[in-house]
């Protein structure tokens, strides 16, 4: 359950919260820090703030507390409510506040997570019936490619079956246009540690990648609320409880990110066929992906994932 993950870092978080008073007045400048607060897997935006300067001791907890009315539990290490929207169980649903830094689920308590210049901190109150862990999301693009998923910016590599294809070039150029240095290479041509990978191709090709094959096992395994079928002909779209509500066939695309353990996140620009892959690459941009956990493409229509029905 999410409380257990928050509590794993609680002891560290409480120590960090106690020992930062001496440098609270110092500020750090650089790229702006962005704070986003949403509900229901990003479907409802509650707050969007940008700060050119933040205290040198800034944490993910302090950032949200300074910009919203926050109620905490467990000694201040667990966010219970933000601006009146609270976590808890009821009507057969379990909802809580989770947060991501640069599109990656934070591994420790918010009071212990330092905020660096350029970071995007995204808090979202969501149901966790189908997945209590969502290791990576696409809705902070161009993060984590711009500032890195952790303490530093990492090399970025676009992998394709045929690097000379237009879709491979277009995916690379979408990154380069944002000032992100990205190389192109053949799928699985080499293993590189501390590298951000964007893997482009039809699902029958991409499913051979061990990290991405998790998508076939559903959100409990991958954190992605879509299940490409092993034969590559269709993609099932899921709701917040992990139930199939729609299935896309020919021309379907998918933009998703996942992560295995402590490895770097892997992004997939995939589809049921070449048209679906082209649609996914065409959606590889900030405005299309904003506040999305993952995104499916059905022809010219974009479908945010999970499919949220009756969001409160």
PANUMAR-477119 format. One record per residue: residue in one letter; x, y, z of N, C-alpha, C, O in turn. Coordinates in steps of 0.05 Angstrom, whole numbers, padded with zeros to 5 digits, always signed. Last residue first. Example, Ala and Ser with C-alpha at 12.3 -4.5 7.8 and 13.67 -1.06 7.14 Angstrom:
PANUMAR-477119
S+00257-00045+00142+00273-00021+00143+00258+00001+00157+00268+00023+00161/A+00264-00114+00156+00246-00090+00156+00264-00066+00156+00285-00066+00169/
This chain:
PANUMAR-477119
X-00282+00248-00190-00295+00266-00172-00278+00290-00167-00286+00308-00152/X-00293+00217-00254-00274+00229-00235-00288+00249-00217-00304+00265-00226/X-00322+00184-00289-00335+00194-00265-00315+00204-00244-00320+00201-00221/X-00265+00150-00310-00294+00153-00314-00306+00163-00287-00301+00151-00266/X-00206+00151-00343-00218+00160-00319-00248+00165-00324-00255+00182-00341/X-00162+00107-00366-00187+00119-00375-00202+00126-00349-00211+00108-00335/X-00096+00124-00340-00118+00106-00345-00142+00122-00355-00143+00146-00353/X-00088+00158-00403-00089+00133-00388-00081+00138-00359-00062+00153-00353/X-00121+00196-00453-00105+00195-00429-00110+00169-00414-00132+00159-00413/X-00120+00191-00521-00135+00180-00498-00116+00179-00474-00096+00164-00474/X-00128+00228-00580-00110+00221-00558-00127+00213-00534-00147+00226-00527/X-00144+00217-00649-00153+00222-00621-00132+00212-00601-00120+00191-00604/X-00132+00202-00699-00125+00230-00692-00133+00237-00663-00129+00259-00654/X-00122+00137-00681-00124+00155-00704-00115+00183-00696-00092+00186-00688/X-00112+00138-00619-00131+00124-00636-00137+00141-00660-00155+00158-00659/X-00062+00131-00572-00070+00145-00596-00088+00127-00612-00081+00104-00619/X-00052+00139-00502-00058+00122-00525-00067+00139-00547-00079+00160-00543/X-00005+00155-00452-00024+00166-00472-00027+00145-00495-00007+00135-00505/X+00003+00162-00381+00011+00151-00406-00010+00160-00426-00031+00170-00418/X-00006+00205-00346+00010+00182-00337+00020+00166-00361+00044+00159-00362/X-00002+00274-00363-00011+00247-00370+00006+00226-00357+00031+00228-00356/X+00014+00327-00360-00002+00316-00338-00014+00288-00345-00035+00281-00334/X+00026+00331-00429+00025+00346-00403+00004+00333-00384-00019+00328-00391/X+00031+00311-00480+00035+00293-00457+00031+00306-00430+00031+00291-00410/X+00021+00355-00514+00005+00331-00516+00007+00313-00491-00013+00301-00483/X+00061+00392-00499+00032+00399-00496+00015+00374-00497-00005+00372-00482/X+00111+00365-00508+00103+00374-00482+00073+00379-00479+00061+00370-00460/X+00111+00304-00547+00115+00332-00543+00102+00341-00517+00086+00327-00506/X+00097+00258-00584+00121+00260-00566+00128+00289-00563+00148+00299-00573/X+00060+00248-00621+00050+00257-00595+00073+00262-00575+00068+00269-00552/X+00088+00227-00663+00076+00253-00667+00066+00265-00641+00063+00289-00638/X+00099+00177-00642+00121+00196-00645+00110+00224-00649+00122+00243-00639/X+00047+00155-00645+00061+00158-00619+00083+00178-00621+00087+00195-00603/X+00039+00155-00700+00021+00171-00683+00034+00176-00656+00032+00198-00645/X+00078+00119-00716+00080+00147-00726+00063+00165-00709+00070+00187-00703/X+00057+00073-00692+00083+00083-00683+00086+00112-00691+00095+00129-00676/X+00010+00068-00723+00009+00072-00694+00034+00083-00683+00034+00101-00666/X+00032+00057-00773+00016+00081-00769+00013+00088-00740+00013+00111-00732/X+00058+00008-00765+00074+00032-00770+00058+00057-00766+00069+00077-00757/X+00021-00021-00709+00032-00022-00736+00048+00004-00740+00050+00021-00722/X+00010-00013-00656+00003-00039-00667+00014-00043-00695+00017-00065-00704/X+00065+00021-00624+00039+00019-00636+00034-00009-00647+00052-00025-00647/X+00107+00068-00586+00100+00042-00599+00072+00043-00610+00057+00062-00607/X+00154+00089-00550+00137+00102-00571+00130+00079-00589+00146+00071-00607/X+00172+00083-00483+00164+00069-00507+00146+00087-00525+00127+00098-00515/X+00226+00095-00439+00203+00104-00452+00197+00088-00477+00216+00080-00491/X+00251+00075-00377+00251+00070-00405+00225+00079-00417+00203+00073-00406/X+00289+00099-00321+00264+00096-00335+00269+00091-00365+00288+00101-00377/X+00345+00060-00296+00334+00085-00307+00308+00080-00321+00304+00058-00332/X+00334+00015-00240+00345+00022-00266+00333+00049-00276+00313+00059-00264/X+00314-00002-00193+00328+00023-00192+00341+00031-00219+00356+00050-00220/X+00259-00036-00221+00276-00032-00197+00287-00004-00196+00273+00016-00199/X+00246-00012-00283+00251-00038-00269+00270-00032-00245+00293-00025-00249/X+00195+00029-00308+00221+00027-00296+00223+00000-00281+00204-00008-00269/X+00163+00065-00362+00164+00047-00339+00192+00045-00329+00211+00057-00340/X+00119+00102-00403+00145+00100-00390+00142+00080-00367+00121+00079-00354/X+00088+00112-00468+00088+00103-00440+00116+00102-00429+00136+00101-00445/X+00045+00119-00519+00068+00132-00507+00068+00126-00477+00049+00134-00464/X+00018+00084-00573+00021+00086-00544+00047+00100-00537+00068+00093-00548/X-00032+00075-00626-00006+00082-00615-00006+00084-00585-00027+00086-00573/X-00066+00039-00677-00065+00048-00649-00036+00054-00641-00018+00039-00648/X-00073+00017-00727-00067+00046-00725-00065+00057-00697-00062+00081-00694/X-00118-00033-00707-00100-00022-00728-00098+00008-00724-00117+00022-00720/X-00144-00026-00643-00132-00044-00662-00113-00031-00682-00094-00017-00673/X-00160-00020-00574-00153-00007-00599-00139-00027-00617-00124-00044-00608/X-00211-00028-00528-00189-00041-00542-00185-00028-00569-00204-00026-00585/X-00234-00009-00463-00233-00004-00492-00209-00018-00504-00188-00021-00491/X-00231-00025-00412-00255-00009-00420-00256-00004-00450-00276+00004-00461/X-00208-00071-00367-00207-00063-00395-00233-00049-00402-00255-00060-00398/X-00188-00049-00302-00208-00063-00319-00206-00053-00348-00203-00029-00352/X-00159-00023-00264-00146-00043-00280-00164-00059-00298-00156-00080-00308/X-00183+00019-00240-00183-00007-00225-00171-00030-00241-00172-00053-00233/X-00179+00060-00276-00163+00061-00252-00163+00036-00235-00145+00032-00219/X-00181+00023-00339-00190+00044-00321-00173+00043-00296-00154+00027-00294/X-00142+00011-00399-00153+00004-00373-00163+00028-00358-00154+00051-00363/X-00140-00014-00465-00138+00010-00448-00154+00004-00422-00176-00006-00423/X-00102-00058-00503-00125-00055-00485-00120-00031-00467-00098-00028-00455/X-00084-00061-00568-00076-00050-00543-00101-00046-00526-00119-00031-00534/X-00067-00109-00620-00085-00092-00605-00073-00082-00579-00053-00094-00569/X-00027-00138-00644-00049-00129-00661-00068-00110-00646-00084-00096-00659/X+00015-00164-00617+00019-00137-00627-00004-00125-00642-00002-00102-00653/X+00011-00210-00590+00013-00212-00619+00016-00185-00633+00019-00184-00657/X+00007-00193-00537+00032-00205-00546+00034-00207-00576+00056-00206-00587/X-00023-00128-00530-00025-00157-00532+00000-00169-00545+00013-00155-00561/X-00011-00077-00483-00008-00086-00511-00009-00117-00511+00003-00130-00494/X-00048-00048-00437-00036-00075-00441-00034-00081-00471-00054-00090-00483/X-00046+00007-00393-00051-00003-00420-00036-00030-00423-00015-00033-00412/X-00027+00037-00350-00055+00028-00352-00062+00022-00381-00083+00032-00391/X+00034+00022-00319+00021+00033-00343-00007+00021-00346-00010-00004-00346/X+00061-00004-00280+00051+00023-00273+00037+00036-00297+00029+00059-00295/X+00077-00057-00287+00091-00035-00301+00084-00007-00293+00099+00012-00298/X+00047-00090-00252+00075-00096-00259+00090-00073-00270+00114-00069-00263/X-00002-00067-00247+00011-00076-00222+00041-00082-00227+00057-00080-00209/X-00018-00058-00300-00007-00036-00284+00006-00045-00258+00024-00031-00249/X+00003-00114-00343-00015-00096-00331-00002-00076-00312+00022-00077-00307/X+00036-00146-00373+00027-00157-00348+00010-00138-00332+00002-00144-00309/X+00055-00118-00416+00035-00139-00422+00023-00150-00396+00002-00163-00397/X+00094-00085-00394+00068-00073-00400+00047-00094-00406+00023-00090-00401/X+00140-00115-00390+00123-00113-00366+00096-00101-00372+00077-00107-00358/X+00169-00106-00435+00150-00129-00436+00132-00129-00411+00111-00141-00411/X+00205-00066-00423+00179-00059-00435+00159-00082-00435+00135-00077-00435/X+00249-00094-00402+00235-00074-00386+00208-00068-00397+00189-00064-00381/X+00264-00129-00445+00255-00139-00419+00240-00119-00402+00220-00127-00389/X+00243-00125-00510+00258-00111-00489+00247-00119-00462+00223-00116-00457/X+00207-00149-00542+00231-00164-00536+00249-00151-00516+00268-00163-00505/X+00169-00112-00552+00164-00130-00530+00187-00148-00524+00188-00162-00503/X+00183-00084-00598+00191-00073-00572+00187-00093-00549+00200-00090-00528/X+00161-00115-00640+00190-00111-00638+00198-00103-00609+00217-00114-00598/X+00108-00113-00631+00120-00140-00636+00150-00138-00634+00164-00158-00628/X+00098-00058-00629+00099-00073-00604+00112-00101-00608+00126-00111-00590/X+00143-00019-00670+00118-00033-00666+00121-00051-00641+00143-00058-00633/X+00184+00034-00640+00178+00012-00659+00151+00000-00653+00138+00006-00633/X+00233+00060-00599+00213+00067-00619+00209+00043-00637+00228+00031-00648/X+00252+00081-00535+00251+00058-00553+00227+00061-00572+00205+00064-00564/X+00296+00118-00503+00270+00121-00516+00269+00100-00538+00284+00102-00558/X+00333+00116-00443+00327+00103-00468+00298+00110-00477+00279+00108-00462/X+00386+00145-00408+00357+00146-00413+00351+00135-00441+00364+00144-00460/X+00436+00111-00373+00428+00123-00398+00397+00122-00400+00384+00102-00393/X+00465+00081-00335+00460+00109-00331+00454+00123-00358+00466+00144-00364/X+00498+00034-00378+00487+00042-00352+00483+00072-00352+00496+00087-00367/X+00481+00002-00437+00495+00025-00426+00482+00033-00399+00457+00036-00398/X+00490-00048-00483+00479-00042-00456+00495-00019-00444+00519-00021-00442/X+00473-00046-00553+00492-00047-00531+00477-00041-00505+00455-00031-00505/X+00430-00053-00586+00457-00055-00598+00478-00057-00576+00500-00069-00581/X+00375-00052-00578+00392-00072-00563+00419-00075-00574+00431-00096-00573/X+00364-00020-00639+00353-00033-00615+00372-00054-00604+00383-00070-00618/X+00414+00026-00660+00397+00003-00665+00387-00010-00639+00402-00009-00619/X+00410+00096-00644+00424+00071-00646+00404+00049-00652+00379+00053-00650/X+00424+00165-00634+00407+00144-00646+00423+00119-00648+00447+00119-00654/X+00427+00213-00579+00439+00197-00601+00418+00177-00611+00398+00172-00598/X+00413+00278-00559+00404+00250-00560+00416+00236-00584+00417+00247-00606/X+00412+00333-00519+00429+00318-00537+00421+00289-00536+00422+00276-00515/X+00362+00379-00518+00370+00354-00506+00387+00339-00526+00378+00332-00548/X+00337+00424-00536+00364+00427-00525+00374+00402-00511+00393+00403-00495/X+00291+00413-00561+00289+00423-00534+00316+00426-00520+00317+00431-00496/X+00306+00390-00608+00294+00416-00610+00290+00429-00582+00287+00453-00581/X+00322+00340-00591+00343+00359-00598+00331+00387-00599+00345+00406-00591/X+00272+00314-00585+00289+00319-00562+00309+00341-00568+00314+00359-00551/X+00253+00313-00636+00236+00324-00616+00251+00330-00591+00245+00349-00577/X+00294+00285-00662+00292+00314-00666+00274+00327-00646+00277+00351-00639/X+00283+00232-00646+00308+00245-00638+00306+00275-00640+00314+00289-00622/X+00234+00225-00672+00235+00223-00643+00261+00236-00633+00260+00250-00612/X+00250+00231-00726+00231+00250-00714+00232+00249-00684+00230+00270-00671/X+00284+00187-00733+00294+00214-00736+00276+00234-00722+00286+00252-00708/X+00246+00147-00727+00269+00148-00709+00281+00176-00709+00288+00187-00688/X+00211+00157-00769+00201+00159-00741+00224+00160-00721+00221+00174-00701/X+00244+00149-00814+00234+00176-00808+00225+00178-00779+00230+00197-00765/X+00301+00106-00805+00273+00111-00811+00264+00139-00801+00276+00150-00783/X+00352+00094-00789+00350+00113-00812+00321+00120-00818+00315+00137-00834/X+00350+00055-00749+00355+00084-00741+00351+00104-00764+00347+00127-00759/X+00308+00006-00744+00323+00018-00766+00327+00048-00760+00309+00064-00764/X+00291-00002-00692+00299-00025-00708+00316-00016-00731+00336-00029-00739/X+00319+00045-00645+00300+00037-00666+00310+00013-00680+00334+00007-00681/X+00328+00089-00591+00334+00062-00602+00311+00054-00621+00288+00056-00615/X+00360+00145-00568+00336+00136-00582+00343+00110-00597+00361+00109-00613/X+00387+00164-00507+00391+00148-00531+00364+00140-00543+00347+00129-00528/X+00421+00211-00467+00395+00201-00478+00400+00187-00504+00415+00197-00521/X+00457+00217-00405+00456+00214-00434+00430+00202-00443+00417+00186-00429/X+00427+00255-00351+00439+00231-00362+00439+00232-00392+00423+00246-00404/X+00436+00300-00297+00426+00295-00324+00441+00272-00336+00465+00269-00331/X+00429+00277-00228+00443+00289-00250+00430+00283-00277+00414+00264-00279/X+00398+00254-00189+00416+00275-00181+00430+00289-00204+00441+00311-00201/X+00346+00236-00230+00357+00235-00203+00374+00259-00197+00366+00282-00200/X+00331+00240-00282+00312+00228-00264+00321+00227-00235+00306+00219-00217/X+00346+00303-00316+00353+00277-00305+00332+00267-00285+00317+00282-00274/X+00333+00348-00345+00348+00352-00320+00355+00325-00306+00369+00325-00285/X+00312+00327-00394+00325+00354-00392+00342+00357-00368+00365+00367-00370/X+00287+00278-00387+00310+00280-00406+00325+00306-00403+00349+00307-00408/X+00243+00266-00357+00268+00269-00343+00292+00273-00362+00315+00272-00353/X+00219+00329-00382+00233+00313-00362+00225+00284-00365+00203+00277-00375/X+00189+00357-00420+00212+00342-00429+00229+00329-00407+00251+00320-00412/X+00143+00312-00388+00160+00317-00411+00164+00347-00415+00144+00362-00413/X+00110+00296-00348+00129+00317-00341+00148+00324-00364+00167+00339-00361/X+00080+00252-00364+00067+00278-00363+00085+00301-00354+00075+00323-00353/X+00095+00200-00364+00104+00216-00387+00096+00245-00384+00104+00261-00401/X+00123+00165-00306+00100+00176-00322+00112+00194-00344+00135+00202-00344/X+00142+00109-00266+00149+00131-00284+00124+00139-00300+00107+00123-00306/X+00121+00074-00228+00149+00082-00226+00157+00105-00244+00176+00120-00238/X+00072+00069-00188+00074+00078-00216+00102+00090-00219+00106+00113-00213/X+00043+00026-00143+00068+00038-00151+00066+00044-00181+00060+00027-00197/X-00004+00003-00135+00005+00020-00114+00031+00034-00120+00041+00050-00105/X-00054-00009-00180-00024-00006-00178-00017+00013-00156-00024+00037-00156/X-00108-00014-00172-00095-00032-00191-00065-00031-00189-00051-00050-00197/X-00120+00023-00131-00131-00004-00130-00116-00023-00148-00111-00046-00140/X-00107+00075-00121-00085+00056-00125-00095+00027-00122-00081+00010-00113/X-00127+00140-00145-00133+00113-00135-00110+00095-00139-00094+00098-00159/X-00092+00201-00129-00102+00181-00147-00110+00156-00132-00102+00151-00109/X-00067+00264-00131-00084+00246-00114-00098+00226-00133-00113+00234-00150/X-00002+00284-00144-00027+00275-00155-00042+00258-00135-00030+00239-00123/X+00050+00330-00155+00034+00316-00135+00007+00309-00148-00005+00325-00162/X+00111+00340-00184+00082+00335-00191+00070+00318-00169+00077+00295-00165/X+00162+00381-00197+00150+00365-00175+00120+00364-00180+00107+00384-00181/X+00215+00389-00237+00186+00389-00238+00175+00370-00217+00179+00346-00220/X+00276+00426-00230+00259+00403-00224+00229+00409-00228+00220+00432-00224/X+00306+00472-00237+00296+00458-00261+00278+00435-00255+00265+00425-00274/X+00346+00464-00179+00337+00481-00201+00329+00465-00226+00343+00446-00233/X+00318+00412-00136+00340+00425-00150+00330+00444-00171+00307+00441-00180/X+00296+00392-00074+00288+00402-00100+00311+00418-00112+00322+00436-00099/X+00303+00332-00036+00312+00359-00042+00303+00366-00071+00303+00350-00089/X+00265+00295+00004+00271+00297-00024+00278+00326-00031+00260+00343-00031/X+00246+00290+00055+00274+00283+00051+00283+00286+00022+00306+00281+00015/X+00193+00301+00053+00209+00318+00070+00239+00313+00067+00256+00329+00075/X+00174+00258+00023+00176+00285+00010+00193+00304+00026+00205+00322+00015/X+00210+00196+00027+00190+00215+00036+00196+00243+00025+00218+00251+00020/X+00232+00164-00035+00232+00169-00006+00212+00191+00001+00200+00202-00017/X+00231+00159-00090+00236+00134-00074+00236+00139-00044+00239+00120-00029/X+00182+00186-00133+00203+00191-00114+00206+00166-00096+00187+00154-00087/X+00173+00169-00200+00162+00167-00173+00184+00168-00153+00204+00153-00155/X+00189+00216-00248+00197+00191-00235+00186+00190-00207+00189+00210-00192/X+00182+00266-00270+00168+00243-00282+00175+00216-00271+00168+00196-00282/X+00209+00301-00236+00217+00298-00264+00207+00272-00276+00221+00258-00291/X+00182+00267-00184+00202+00288-00190+00213+00282-00218+00226+00262-00222/X+00117+00256-00160+00138+00249-00178+00157+00273-00180+00149+00296-00178/X+00074+00230-00107+00088+00252-00121+00111+00241-00138+00123+00220-00133/X+00007+00219-00083+00033+00209-00092+00048+00232-00106+00035+00251-00115/X-00045+00213-00038-00028+00231-00053-00001+00218-00058+00011+00206-00040/X-00097+00164-00050-00077+00177-00034-00061+00196-00051-00064+00196-00076/X-00153+00120-00045-00140+00143-00058-00120+00155-00039-00125+00157-00015/X-00192+00066-00059-00171+00075-00042-00155+00097-00057-00145+00092-00079/X-00262+00051-00060-00238+00061-00072-00218+00069-00051-00224+00076-00029/X-00311+00037-00037-00296+00016-00052-00271+00026-00065-00259+00011-00081/X-00326+00082-00010-00341+00074-00033-00326+00055-00051-00327+00055-00075/X-00260+00095+00014-00288+00099+00015-00301+00092-00011-00289+00095-00032/X-00199+00117+00044-00215+00096+00031-00244+00102+00034-00253+00114+00054/X-00152+00171+00028-00167+00153+00046-00183+00133+00030-00180+00131+00006/X-00134+00241+00021-00132+00212+00015-00149+00196+00035-00158+00207+00055/X-00169+00301+00003-00155+00283+00022-00154+00255+00011-00170+00246-00005/X-00171+00367-00011-00174+00341-00023-00157+00321-00008-00132+00324-00008/X-00158+00415+00014-00184+00402+00021-00189+00376+00007-00209+00363+00014/X-00106+00427-00003-00129+00445-00010-00156+00431-00007-00174+00435-00023/X-00090+00362+00008-00080+00386-00005-00105+00403-00014-00121+00393-00030/X-00078+00314+00059-00097+00331+00045-00081+00354+00032-00062+00365+00043/X-00033+00282+00074-00060+00271+00075-00080+00287+00058-00096+00276+00044/X+00032+00265+00065+00012+00284+00057-00015+00270+00058-00020+00250+00044/X+00078+00249+00114+00058+00237+00096+00037+00257+00090+00024+00267+00109/X+00109+00270+00154+00122+00257+00132+00104+00246+00110+00113+00235+00090/X+00087+00291+00200+00094+00310+00178+00107+00296+00154+00114+00310+00136/X+00075+00251+00235+00096+00269+00242+00104+00288+00220+00126+00299+00221/X+00032+00225+00208+00057+00211+00215+00080+00230+00219+00101+00227+00208/X+00006+00274+00161+00003+00253+00181+00031+00242+00187+00051+00248+00174/X-00017+00340+00140+00001+00317+00140-00006+00297+00163-00021+00303+00181/X-00047+00385+00096-00050+00370+00121-00033+00345+00120-00034+00330+00100/X-00037+00446+00064-00030+00418+00066-00034+00408+00094-00026+00420+00114/X-00053+00493+00019-00059+00485+00046-00056+00455+00049-00072+00440+00037/X+00003+00513-00022-00023+00502-00018-00028+00497+00011-00009+00496+00027/X+00055+00531-00023+00037+00539-00045+00009+00529-00042-00008+00536-00059/X+00084+00510+00018+00085+00539+00014+00065+00549-00006+00058+00573-00006/X+00076+00456+00011+00065+00469+00035+00065+00499+00032+00047+00513+00042/X+00105+00444-00034+00076+00443-00036+00063+00457-00012+00042+00468-00015/X+00157+00454-00014+00148+00467-00038+00117+00467-00040+00105+00487-00046/X+00163+00419+00029+00162+00448+00034+00150+00463+00010+00135+00482+00013/X+00165+00370+00002+00144+00375+00021+00141+00405+00025+00118+00416+00025/X+00210+00373-00030+00184+00369-00043+00161+00375-00024+00140+00385-00033/X+00251+00426-00003+00243+00398-00006+00217+00396-00020+00202+00417-00023/X+00305+00472-00001+00278+00465-00010+00275+00435-00012+00293+00421-00021/X+00350+00498+00017+00342+00474+00032+00315+00463+00022+00303+00447+00036/X+00353+00543-00014+00373+00522-00018+00366+00496-00005+00374+00475-00013/X+00289+00565-00036+00309+00562-00015+00328+00540-00021+00320+00519-00033/X+00286+00585-00106+00275+00570-00083+00296+00569-00061+00320+00572-00068/X+00268+00623-00163+00286+00618-00141+00272+00603-00118+00248+00609-00113/X+00227+00620-00198+00254+00624-00209+00275+00619-00188+00297+00610-00194/X+00173+00576-00199+00189+00594-00182+00217+00595-00194+00230+00575-00199/X+00106+00564-00216+00134+00564-00225+00149+00584-00208+00139+00606-00203/X+00048+00523-00208+00065+00545-00200+00093+00542-00210+00103+00519-00213/X-00016+00501-00210+00008+00501-00226+00024+00526-00219+00014+00549-00222/X-00069+00461-00185-00049+00482-00180-00026+00478-00199-00017+00456-00205/X-00105+00423-00203-00112+00440-00180-00094+00464-00177-00103+00485-00168/X-00131+00389-00258-00108+00405-00248-00118+00424-00226-00138+00438-00230/X-00151+00326-00269-00161+00351-00258-00137+00366-00246-00125+00358-00227/X-00122+00283-00288-00145+00292-00303-00156+00319-00294-00168+00333-00310/X-00080+00261-00261-00074+00285-00277-00098+00296-00292-00096+00316-00306/X-00104+00220-00232-00084+00213-00253-00079+00237-00272-00074+00233-00296/X-00137+00251-00196-00147+00231-00215-00129+00226-00239-00137+00228-00262/X-00111+00318-00191-00126+00295-00181-00131+00275-00204-00128+00282-00227/X-00050+00356-00181-00073+00347-00196-00088+00326-00180-00080+00317-00159/X-00001+00406-00182-00018+00390-00164-00044+00382-00180-00057+00400-00191/X+00065+00422-00196+00039+00416-00207+00024+00399-00187+00035+00380-00175/X+00118+00467-00198+00101+00451-00181+00074+00447-00194+00061+00467-00203/X+00183+00478-00221+00155+00477-00227+00140+00458-00209+00149+00436-00204/X+00237+00523-00221+00225+00499-00208+00195+00500-00214+00183+00522-00211/X+00278+00549-00273+00255+00550-00255+00247+00523-00245+00249+00503-00259/X+00350+00544-00269+00325+00538-00284+00302+00539-00265+00304+00531-00242/X+00371+00587-00217+00378+00571-00241+00353+00568-00258+00337+00586-00260/X+00386+00595-00148+00375+00604-00173+00385+00587-00196+00406+00573-00194/X+00371+00587-00081+00386+00577-00103+00371+00585-00129+00347+00581-00131/X+00380+00621-00018+00364+00614-00042+00382+00603-00063+00406+00609-00064/X+00375+00619+00053+00391+00619+00029+00373+00611+00005+00354+00596+00009/X+00343+00611+00096+00341+00636+00083+00357+00638+00057+00353+00656+00041/X+00354+00560+00118+00328+00565+00106+00326+00591+00090+00310+00593+00072/X+00397+00538+00142+00401+00549+00115+00375+00557+00102+00374+00559+00077/X+00382+00520+00193+00404+00538+00191+00407+00551+00164+00419+00573+00162/X+00340+00481+00190+00334+00508+00197+00356+00528+00191+00351+00551+00184/X+00344+00427+00180+00349+00445+00158+00346+00475+00164+00348+00492+00147/X+00331+00382+00213+00358+00392+00212+00364+00412+00190+00387+00415+00182/X+00279+00363+00211+00289+00375+00236+00314+00391+00231+00319+00412+00244/X+00273+00339+00162+00256+00361+00169+00266+00376+00193+00261+00401+00195/X+00309+00297+00165+00314+00319+00146+00298+00343+00154+00307+00366+00151/X+00283+00265+00202+00309+00275+00208+00315+00299+00190+00325+00320+00200/X+00237+00253+00172+00235+00268+00197+00261+00280+00205+00262+00302+00215/X+00258+00223+00129+00244+00248+00124+00242+00265+00149+00246+00290+00148/X+00278+00178+00153+00296+00196+00140+00284+00223+00136+00296+00244+00140/X+00229+00157+00170+00250+00163+00189+00270+00183+00178+00278+00202+00191/X+00202+00150+00121+00193+00169+00140+00214+00177+00160+00217+00200+00167/X+00209+00116+00079+00227+00138+00080+00221+00158+00103+00232+00180+00104/X+00169+00080+00091+00197+00070+00088+00217+00092+00090+00238+00089+00102/X+00123+00109+00087+00134+00104+00114+00162+00093+00113+00178+00097+00131/X+00113+00108+00033+00118+00133+00046+00132+00129+00073+00151+00144+00080/X+00103+00053+00029+00125+00065+00014+00133+00092+00026+00156+00098+00028/X+00058+00048+00062+00082+00033+00069+00106+00045+00054+00128+00046+00066/X+00019+00078+00036+00029+00087+00062+00055+00073+00069+00072+00086+00081/X+00007+00048-00009+00024+00071-00011+00035+00081+00015+00057+00091+00016/X+00017-00024+00000+00000+00000+00000+00017+00025+00000+00041+00023+00008/
